[in-house]
Amino acid sequence: MEKQFSDLIILLASGINQRIMYFDNHPKVQAQCVEFKKRLIDLLDASDEKEFTFGVFNGKFIRHRKYLVGPSIAGRSLIRFAERMQCGGFAFSLPLEIPQLVAFYRLAAEQTEPVATLEEARQRMDARGLSSIRLLLPYTEGKREGGASRGADGGREGTENSSSPGQENLTPSDGLTIDFAPLLNVYQALYETVNTNNRAAGGDARVDLDSARSRGEELVAVSDQGALDVMQFMRYPDYDSYTIGHSVRVAALASLIGRELGWAREQRVEVATAGLLHDLGKGRIPEEILFKPGKLDADERSIMETHPVLGARILLANGETSSAVLSAAWGHHLRQDGKGYPRIGQTGEPGVTAALIHVCDVFEALTATRPYKMPLPPRKAYEIMLQDRGAFRTELVAALFRSMGLYPPGSEVLLNDFRRAVVVAQSDHAERPRIRITHEYGGLPLPAESQVAIDLDTTLDLEIQEFLAVGLEEPAGSAL
């Protein structure tokens, strides 16, 4: 159920992104409205809640006093709107009509400067006829007193006895932890840069190459600090198109593998930037082909296979001069045996950056959820890649395995004592990583303070019985 709430927040942010790019009656904007309304009705019908509510604090979404990492990564446009409206979140209730959603998206797209007060923001909402959407009181720091009522994130809200009447008060005793905040901010910026550039490529607008390179530098910096946890922080849905999250994950994987290979920092920045930009050409592919849930026919496949050349042309037209970035966009579907596309026959092979992006591209695609398939466990993905003779540079696949292991950080696993855990780090043995217990026997979730860290390499009576999923857990320490 909580995942449905998170998905709905991401979908709402996507509607704002579409309205920024298009107009009220554009099919994409209307489709977002229809989908959001349908999911909202289904969600409220299946829950005991009368409203869909969520909070915004410190640049992150909150629900039940926990940070929602996935929506916070993908929903920056909605976070910014809340901040400009001086509110602490939103509440959506039924009946909610499509014109109201369109008006909400329009206001979010047009509100580029902060209002003076929350009261002014509410007046603007009223003027747009947004009776089924209300702004929630902001969070403040101070002592919480008085009775309890339903708050912005489904938690408690202060009363007239509070230090700030009617507002959700946060204090150090509330356990507000921000240890993952710098990493979250990096991923938000990565996601936003790819999203903006992909939309620009599709609409013939200017691609921000400087932003992409700055994000690549930030990705390498957090990797050097040992803080990068690719699968745990990045395995979240994005509703504008799965190509956005895909490009960010490819860039993060490439940065990790470059470090494993001992590459110089400058080379790793280039490969991270290449990962962010490698699928830019997909912005020119018709959406009915790009997001087709079934298998492409021969004509559709031919059109899809033009995206590497289109991407390289877009980069050149925007002044890109890096041979590594250009070769990755042009050659990330080329195999070592000369097959793949664009067609080059046996006349040469891709450079090392394109070859690495190819490895990361395929691994991410195999282990990711797509409209037409479920994700594969990493072990199966490795098997498929190793069995595909002539496709990859073997030293790059080996470096991928050393970086990610059989159970990448963020993987959910079932132990032989029937408890569930999330992998937090690799160990010297691929089968026995370091884990954090997240669910007791019978599937009962454990609060963050009760989640025990265990090194399976030194705990011989425990072992992983089954791989469950990748990166569906919120990171530890995300509670308020």
MARVEX-467340 format. One record per residue: residue in three letters; z, y negated, x negated of N, C-alpha, C in turn. Coordinates in steps of 0.02 Angstrom, whole numbers, plus 50000, padded with zeros to 5 digits. Layout:
// MARVEX-467340
ALAZYXZYXZYX ...
***
This chain:
// MARVEX-467340
MET500005006049959500005000050000500004993749957 GLU500414993649903500444987749861499784986449827 LYS499414991749810498754990749780498284987349830 GLN498354988849895497944985549945498084978149948 PHE498724976249941498904969249939498584965849878 SER498624969149821498334966349760497574965549767 ASP497254970649794496524970349803496334964649849 LEU496734963449900496584958149948496634951249915 ILE497114950349870497174944049833496554942949790 ILE496334948149756495734947549714495124945949756 LEU495074949049814494504947749859494514940449883 LEU495114937849896495174930949918494954926149862 ALA495154927549801494934923449745494184923849736 SER493904929649747493174930449742492804926149792 GLY493094925349852492784921049902492744913849878 ILE493274911649844493264904849816492714904249763 ASN492664909249720492144909149668491444908749698 GLN491334912549752490684912449784490544905649815 ARG491054902649846490944896149878490834890649826 ILE491144891149767491014886449713490284886749693 MET490004892749693489314893749671488804892249725 TYR488984893649788488504893149843488744888349897 PHE488514889349959488684884950015488974889050072 ASP489224885650123489604888950177489244894850208 ASN488614893850224488234898950261487854903850216 HIS487964903450151487624908050106487854915150122 PRO487404920050120487584926950136488174929550095 LYS488234927550031488784930049990489454927350015 VAL489464920950033490084918050059490274921250125 GLN489794921950169489924924950234490154932250227 ALA489844935850181490034942850171490754943450146 GLN490964938850101491644938850077492134937650134 CYS491954933050180492394931550236492474937650282 VAL491924940850297491934946750341492354952350310 GLU492254953450245492614958850211493364957250208 PHE493544951050193494244949250189494584950050257 LYS494264947650310494554948250377494664955550396 LYS494174959750382494224966950398494814970050361 ARG494854968750297495394971750256496084968950277 LEU496104962650295496734959750318496974963150381 ILE496534964150429496714967550492496954974550477 ASP496584978250436496784985150419497464985350384 LEU497574980550339498194980450301498804979050346 LEU498744974050388499304972250432499424977650484 ASP498894980850507498974986450555499364992150523 ALA499254993250458499554999050424500244997450396 SER500444991150397501104989250369501554986650425 ASP502164985150407502644982450456502694974850449 GLU502204971750416502224964550405501764961050454 LYS501974955150475501574951250522501114946250487 GLU501254945050422500844940550382500684943750315 PHE500134941750288499954943450220500174937650176 THR500714938650137500994933250097501024935250024 PHE500954930149981501034931149909501204924549877 GLY501584924849823501794918849788501384917449727 VAL501444911349702501124909149639501644905449598 PHE501744907849536502234904649493502034905649420 ASN502064900249381501894900649310501214903649297 GLY500724901949339500044904349329499934911649346 LYS500394914649386500324921749403500484922649477 PHE500214928049505500384929949574501024934049574 ILE501394933449629502034936949636502064940249705 ARG502344946149707502494949449770503094953949760 HIS503574953549806504194957349800504524956249732 ARG504524949949711504844947849648504574951449587 LYS503934953349590503604956249532502944952549520 TYR502804951349457502144948549440501604953749455 LEU501054951549482500474955749495499954954349440 VAL499934958649391499534957249331498784957449347 GLY498554962749382497844963249397497574957349435 PRO497864955549493497624949549528497684943249487 SER498204942749445498284936649404497724936049354 ILE497464941649329496894941449283496264939249320 ALA496134942249377495494941149412495504935249459 GLY496094932549475496134927549528496324920549505 ARG496084918549447496284912049420496074906249466 SER495514906849499495284901449543495774900249600 LEU496064905649627496554905049681497214902249655 ILE497414904249595498014901549564497954893949555 ARG497384891849529497284884749518497294880849584 PHE497014883749636497024880449701497744879549725 ALA498154884649718498854884049738499204878649698 GLU499074878349633499384873249592499164866249612 ARG498534865449629498284858849650498564856849719 MET498744861849759499024860449825499784859949823 GLN500074860249763500794859449753501204864549793 CYS500924870549803501274875549844501484881449802 GLY501894885849832502134891749797501804898149821 GLY501244897549857500894903349881500574902249949 PHE500334907649979499974907150042500214912650089 ALA500124911450154500264916450205499674916450254 PHE499394922350267498834923150313499064927350372 SER498924924950432499124928550493498524929250539 LEU498604933550589498074934650639498244930750702 PRO497744928550740497024929650728496764924850675 LEU496344927450630496024923450578495274923850588 GLU494974918350605494254918250620493854916550557 ILE493224918750556492784917650499492714910250482 PRO492624905750532492584898550515493194895950478 GLN493784898650493494384896550457494354898750384 LEU494134904850372494064907150303493554903050264 VAL492994901550297492484897450264492774890650247 ALA493154887650293493454881150281493974881550224 PHE494344887050220494824888050166494464888350099 TYR493924892250095493544892750033493244885950014 ARG492994882250064492704875750050493224870950022 LEU493814870850052494354866450028494544868349957 ALA494584874849943494764877049876494234875049825 ALA493594875249845493054873449800493024865949788 GLU493204862149839493144854849835493774851449807 GLN494344854849809494974851849787495034852549711 THR494734848049675494714848449602495284844649569 GLU495654840549607496224836749579496854838449619 PRO497434838149587498064839549623498214834249676 VAL498484836449732498724831849783499404829149760 ALA499634823949793500264820849772500874824949793 THR500844827749854501414831349881501184837449921 LEU501644841949933501504847649975501334845450046 GLU501674840250070501544837750137500824835350143 GLU500574831950092499874829750093499404835850095 ALA499574840950057499164847050057499144850250126 ARG499724850450159499744853350226499344849250276 GLN499334842650267498924838450310498184839950301 ARG497984841250239497284843050226497114849750257 MET497584854350255497474860850288497404859850363 ASP497834855850393497804854550465497144851250484 ALA496914846750443496294843250457495694847850458 ARG495754853450422495214858450420495294863750474 GLY495814863250514495924868150567496164874850543 LEU496534874950488496754881350458497424883450486 SER497454884550551498074886150586498344893050569 SER497924897650546498134904450530498294905350456 ILE498274899850418498414900150346498924894650332 ARG499484896450302499974891250286500164891450212 LEU500354885550188500564884850119501314886150114 LEU501524889850065502224891550056502564886750007 LEU503204886050015503594881449973503574883749900 PRO503564878949854503534880749783504184883749758 TYR504124887449704504714890049670505024884349628 THR505684884349623506024879649580506554883349541 GLU506784880349487507324883349447507984880449470 GLY508454884749486509094882449510509484888149539 LYS510084887049559510514892349585510324894049656 ARG510264900549670510104902749737510744903849777 GLU510764900749835511344901449878511114902649949 GLY511604903349994511434903650065511164910350085 GLY510924910650148510684916950177510014918850151 ALA509754924350176509114926950153508614927050210 SER508004925350194507444926050241506834927950202 ARG506294929350235505684931550202505384925850161 GLY505274926950097505014921750053504284922450039 ALA504024918449994503304918249980503044924949956 ASP503444928549918503204934849890503514940849923 GLY503784939949983504104945550016504824946449994 GLY505094941749955505784942149931506214937349970 ARG506754934749938507214930249973506974923049966 GLU507184919150015507034912050013507664908150029 GLY507794902549995508394898850005508434895550073 THR509024893350092509124889950155509364882850142 GLU509624879550193509844872750184510424872150135 ASN510744877650117511294877450069511054878049997 SER510404879049988510134880049921510084873349886 SER509994873649820509924867549781509284863849799 SER508774867549820508154864449845508014867649912 PRO508154864349967508124867450033507444870650047 GLY507484876950069506874880350091506434882750035 GLN506654882149973506244884149917506524890349884 GLU506074894249854506274900249817506524898149748 ASN507164899249733507464897049671507494902649620 LEU507274901349560507274906249506507754903949452 THR508164908549428508634906949375508564912349321 PRO508834911349261508814916549210509114923149235 SER509594922749280509904928949306509434932849350 ASP508894929649373508404933249413507984937949371 GLY508064937749305507694942349262506974940149251 LEU506834933749253506164931349243505944932949171 THR505464937449164505234939349097504514937249088 ILE504364934249031503684931749019503424934448953 ASP503674940248930503464942848866502724944648865 PHE502444946148922501734947948923501294941948941 ALA501604936148954501234930448978500674928148930 PRO500794927648864500244925548820499644930148824 LEU499774936648829499224941448834498854940648900 LEU499234939548954498924938549019498484932349019 ASN498724926948987498334920848983497674921948946 VAL497694925948894497074927448857496584931148902 TYR496834936148939496384939948982496114935849040 GLN496534931349067496284926849119495694922649093 ALA495774920049032495244915949003494624920148988 LEU494714926248965494144930648953493764931949017 TYR494134933749068493814935249133493444929249159 GLU493764923349156493454917349183492824915549144 THR492834916349078492244914649037491664919149054 VAL491784925749059491234930349077490974928849147 ASN491434927649193491244926249262490804919949265 THR491024914549231490654908249231489964909049199 ASN489934912449142489304913249107488814917749144 ASN489074923049176488624927449215488334923649274 ARG488744919549307488484915649362487974910449338 ALA488114907549280487644902649251486984905949234 ALA487004911949206486394915549188485974917049250 GLY486314918849305485954920349366485674914349401 GLY485964908549388485734902449422485374897649377 ASP485164899949318484794895749270485204889749247 ALA485864890149249486294884749223486424886049149 ARG486764881349117486904881949046487454886949033 VAL487344891648987487844896548968488294893448914 ASP488944894248922489434891248876489564896048818 LEU489154895648766489224900048709489854898448669 ASP490034892148664490634890248627491254893348658 SER491284893348725491854896348759491894903848745 ALA491324907148748491304914348734491564915848664 ARG491344911748615491574912948547492314911448539 SER492564906348573493284904848570493684910548600 ARG493444913348655493794919048685493774925048639 GLY493214926048604493174931448556493694930748500 GLU493794924548477494294923248425494994924648451 GLU495134922848514495794924148543495914931648550 LEU495404935348568495464942548576495634945848509 VAL495304943648457495444946348390496144944348368 ALA496354938348385497024935948364497574940248395 VAL497534941648461498054945748491498014952948467 SER497414955148450497344961848421497694962248354 ASP497624957048314497954957048248498704956848254 GLN498954953948309499674953648320499964960248346 GLY499534965048358499754971448384499934971248457 ALA499724965948492499924965148562499384967548610 LEU498804969348585498254971148629498354978148659 ASP498324978548724498414984948759497854985348809 VAL497264987248785496644986448823496684989648892 MET496824995948895496774999448958497324997349007 GLN497924995848982498464994049027498344987349061 PHE498074982549025497994975949053497314974749085 MET496824978949071496154977249093495854981949146 ARG496204987249164495914991949212496074989749283 TYR495754984149303495864981449369495184979849401 PRO495154979949468494514978649501494314971349498 ASP493674969949499493434963149507492874963349559 TYR492944959349610492514959949668491894955649664 ASP491854950949615491234947249608490694952149584 SER490874956349538490444961849515490844965549462 TYR490754972049461491134975849411490884974449341 THR490314970949334490054969449267490504964549230 ILE490904960549266491334955549234491894959049197 GLY492284963049233492814966749201492544971549148 HIS491964974349160491644978849112491534975249045 SER491254969249048491104965548986491744963848948 VAL492274962048984492904960548951493184966748917 ARG493164972348952493434978548924493014980848864 VAL492354980048867491934981848810492114977548750 ALA492214971048761492394966648706493064968548676 ALA493544970248718494204972248694494174978748655 LEU493804983548680493724989948645493384988848577 ALA492864984748577492504983448514492954980148463 SER493384975648486493854972348440494344977448410 LEU494594981948451495054987148427494714991748376 ILE494104993848391493754998448346493584994948281 GLY493384988648285493244984848224493854984548179 ARG494444983648209495054983648169495174990448137 GLU495064995848177495155002548151494685003948092 LEU494085000948094493595001948041493714997447980 GLY494204992947986494354988547929493874982747921 TRP493534980947975493064975347971493434968747960 ALA493094964047927493364957347916493444953747983 ARG493894948947985494034945448047493404942148076 GLU492994939148033492394935748058491924940648093 GLN491854946648065491424951648095491694954048161 ARG492354954548166492654956748229492604951348283 VAL492634945048264492524939648312491814940048339 GLU491334941348295490644941948316490544947748365 VAL490854953448350490754959248394491124958348460 ALA491694954848459492044953348522491634948548565 THR491354943448533490914938748569490314942348597 ALA490024946848557489444950748579489624954848641 GLY490224957748641490434961648700490474957348762 LEU490724951348756490774946848814490094944748841 LEU489594944548798488934942048817488404947448824 HIS488564953748811488044958748805487674960148870 ASP487994959148927487664960548992487444954249028 LEU487364948848992487174942549023486524943149064 GLY486074947349041485434948149076485504951049146 LYS486064954249161486154956949229486204951549281 GLY486334945349259486334939849306485654938649338 ARG485124941249307484444940349333484194946549371 ILE484614951649376484424957749412484604956949486 PRO484144958449532484314957949604484934961949621 GLU485374959049662486014962349676485934968949713 GLU485404969549753485314975849789485174981549741 ILE484954979949681484854984949628485484985549586 LEU485764979849566486344979849522486934983449552 PHE487034982549617487624985449651487444991049699 LYS486864993949690486674999549734487165005249725 PRO487465007749780487965013049773487675019849755 GLY487035020849767486725027249752486295026949690 LYS485915032249679485485032749620484885028149627 LEU484695024849572484115020449572483475024649572 ASP482965022249609482315025549605481945023149543 ALA481355025649532480995024149470480845016749462 ASP480635013549516480485006349513481125002249500 GLU481655004049535482295000549525482555001449454 ARG482475007549428482695008849360482305004549310 SER481655003749322481244999649277481484992449277 ILE481664989949336481914983049340482594982449305 MET483034987249317483694987149285483624987249209 GLU483154990849183483074991549111482794985349077 THR482644980149116482424973849086483014969449066 HIS483634971249087484184966549076484354965349003 PRO484254970048956484394968348886483924962948859 VAL483284963548874482794958448852482944951748885 LEU483094951948950483264945748985483874942448954 GLY484374946448937484984943748907484844940448840 ALA484444943648798484274940748733483894934148741 ARG483444933948790483054927848803483514922148827 ILE483994923848870484464918748895484864915948836 LEU485094920348793485494918048735485074913648689 LEU484464915548676484024911448634483894904648665 ALA483774904648731483644898348766484244893748765 ASN484844896548757485454892548756485694890948685 GLY485274892748636485424890748567485824895748526 GLU485894901948549486264906948510485874908648447 THR486214908648390485884910148326486174916248291 SER486724919048317487034924748284486604930948294 SER486404933948238485994940048243486384945748274 ALA487054945948262487474951248291487494950648366 VAL487614944648392487664943648464486994944948498 LEU486444942548467485774943548495485584950948495 SER485734954448440485544961448435485944965748484 ALA486574963848497486984967648545486714966848616 ALA486524960748635486234959648701485574963448708 TRP485164963348656484504966548659484554974048650 GLY485014976548610484984983548590485574987848610 HIS485994985648659486584989648674486434995948715 HIS485804997048734485605003348767485145007448722 LEU485095005548658484695009348611485115014948580 ARG484815020748571485145026448541484955026748467 GLN485345030648430485205031448358484555035248346 ASP484335039348393483725043248385483105039348408 GLY483175032948424482605028848444482465028848518 LYS482825033048556482715033148628483135027648661 GLY483125027548727483475022248762482995016548778 TYR483265010648790482835004948805483154998548777 PRO482734993548760481994993148764481674998448720 ARG481065000348736480725005748701480525003448631 ILE480755007048579480565005448510480305011448473 GLY480325017348504480085023348472480485025048410 GLN480165027348358480495029448297480445024148242 THR480295017948261480165012748212480795009848181 GLY481365011348208481985008548180482585010648221 GLU483155008048203483765009448241484175003048248 PRO484605002748298484984996548310485474995148253 GLY485634988748245486134986848195486824989248215 VAL487314988448171487964991248182488324987948242 THR488214981448253488544978148310488274980948376 ALA487614981548381487314984448441487534991648450 ALA487584995348395487795002348399488515002848423 LEU488954998348400489654998548422489714996548496 ILE489354991348517489364989348587489104994948630 HIS488604998748606488345004448643488895009648654 VAL489275011248602489815016148607490335013748659 CYS490535007448653491045004748698490775004348770 ASP490145002548777489825001948843489835008648880 VAL489655013948845489625020548876490325023148891 PHE490785022448843491465024848854491785021248914 GLU491715014748917492005010948972491695013049039 ALA491035013949040490705015849102490925022749125 LEU491015027449079491235034149097491945034249124 THR492375030149096493085030349115493265025149169 ALA492775021549195492905016349245492715018749314 THR493035015649364492845016749433492215012749448 ARG491755015749482491145012449503491045013749578 PRO490635009749612490515010949683490245017949697 TYR489925020949647489595027449657489955033249622 LYS490535032049590490865037549555491605036049543 MET491975041449530492675040849510492705040749433 PRO493245038049405493295037849331493415044749302 LEU493155045749242493275051949205493865051149159 PRO494255056449147494775056049096494465054749028 PRO494805051248983494525049948916494305056248880 ARG494695061748887494505067948853493805070148874 LYS493655069848939492995071748964492465066948939 ALA492635060548937492155055548912491965056948839 TYR492465058648798492325060348728491865066348724 GLU491995071448765491585077448764490865075948781 ILE490765071948832490075070148852489725066348796 MET490075061648765489775057648712489615061948651 LEU490055066448633489945070648574489385075748585 GLN489305077848648488775082648664488085079448668 ASP488065072748673487435069248678487165067948607 ARG486855072948579486625072648510486125066948500 GLY486215063148447485745057848431485865051248466 ALA486365050948509486475044848548486875039648509 PHE487395041848471487875037148443487975038348368 ARG488215033348334488445034248266489115037948268 THR489135043548235489725047748240490355044348214 GLU490275040048162490875036748134491165031648184 LEU490745028948228490985024348278491345027948334 VAL491095033748354491435037748405492105040148378 ALA492115042048314492745044248283493255038548282 ALA493025032548267493475026748266493725025148337 LEU493295026048386493505025148456494065029948473 PHE493995036248453494505041248468495165039548433 ARG495125037348370495735035648334496085029648366 SER495685025048393495975019048424496295020448491 MET495965024548532496185025548601496555031948613 GLY496415037248574496745043648584496515047148647 LEU496825052748662496655056448723496945052948784 TYR497475049248774497815045748829497885038348810 PRO497395034248825497425027148806498035023648836 PRO498285018548803498845014648832498675012448903 GLY499165013448947499055011949018498895018049060 SER498745023849027498595029849065499205032349102 GLU499115034149165499635037449204499585044949193 VAL500155048149180500155055349167500725058649205 LEU500625065149218501145069349248501425073849194 LEU502095073949188502415077949137502565084949163 ASN502745089449118502885096349138503525097049177 ASP503945091849179504545092049222504415088249288 PHE503775086649301503545083649364503745076349372 ARG503975073149319504045065949321503375062849302 ARG503285056549322502675052849304502845047649253 ALA502355046149210502465041249156501815037449144 VAL501895031949106501315028149084501325028149008 VAL500745029148977500695029248904500745022048878 VAL501155021048827501245014348800500965013648729 ALA500885019148693500625018748625500425025648601 GLN500005025848550499815032148520500345034348469 SER500325040648451500755043348398500295046848348 ASP500595050348301500185053848251499815059848281 HIS500025062048340499705067748372499405065548439 ALA498755066648447498395064048505498675066648571 GLU498945072848570499195075948632499895073448651 ARG500225069748605500925068148616501055060648603 PRO500795056348646500885049148636501595046848655 ARG501715040448647502345037448670502245035348743 ILE502755036648784502685035648856503285031748883 ARG503225029448944503775026348981503815029649050 ILE504385032449066504475035849130504475030649186 THR504015031449235503955026649290504155029449357 HIS504145036149365504315039349429504755045449415 GLU505275046149454505715051949449505395057949483 TYR505755063449485505525069549518505375067949591 GLY504825070549617504645069249686504265062749696 GLY504105059149642503705053149647504075046849663 LEU504745046949659505145040949673505065035949617 PRO504815029749632504725024749580505395022549551 LEU505395021249486505995018949452505955011449441 PRO506505007849451506505000649435506394999649360 ALA506154993749341505974992449271506554993849224 GLU507164991949244507734992749200507935000149189 SER507675004549231507845011649225507275015749194 GLN506735012449174506165016049147506275017349072 VAL506375023649055506555025648987505925026748945 ALA505925024348884505385025548837505515031948798 ILE505005036048790505075042548757504485043448709 ASP504635045848650504115047748602504015055248607 LEU503475057448637503355064648647503285068348581 ASP503105064648528503025067848463503695070548436 THR504245067748461504915069948438505325073048495 THR505005074148552505355077048610504975083348630 LEU505135088848599504725094748603504755098248670 ASP505275097048711505325100448775504905097048829 LEU504625091248814504195087748862503485087648837 GLU503015088148884502305087548867501915085148928 ILE501325082648916500905080248970500565086249004 GLN500655086649068500355092049106499685090049136 GLU499615083749156499005081549190498885074149180 PHE498265072349168498055065349166497925063149237 LEU498225057549258498175055249327497675049649335 ALA497745044349297497305038549304497395034049243 VAL496985028849238497025024149183497205017349208 GLY497765014649182497925007649191498065005349261 LEU498355009549305498505007349372499215004849379 GLU499625005849327500315003449327500334996149306 GLU500794992349336500924985649310501314986449245 PRO501204982149195501574982749132502324982049142 ALA502694985249097503424984649101503624977449090 GLY504174975449121504414968649111504054963649154 SER503704965849207503334961249248503734958949309 ALA504354961149313504764959249371505074952349361 LEU505184948949418505534942549415506284943749415 
***
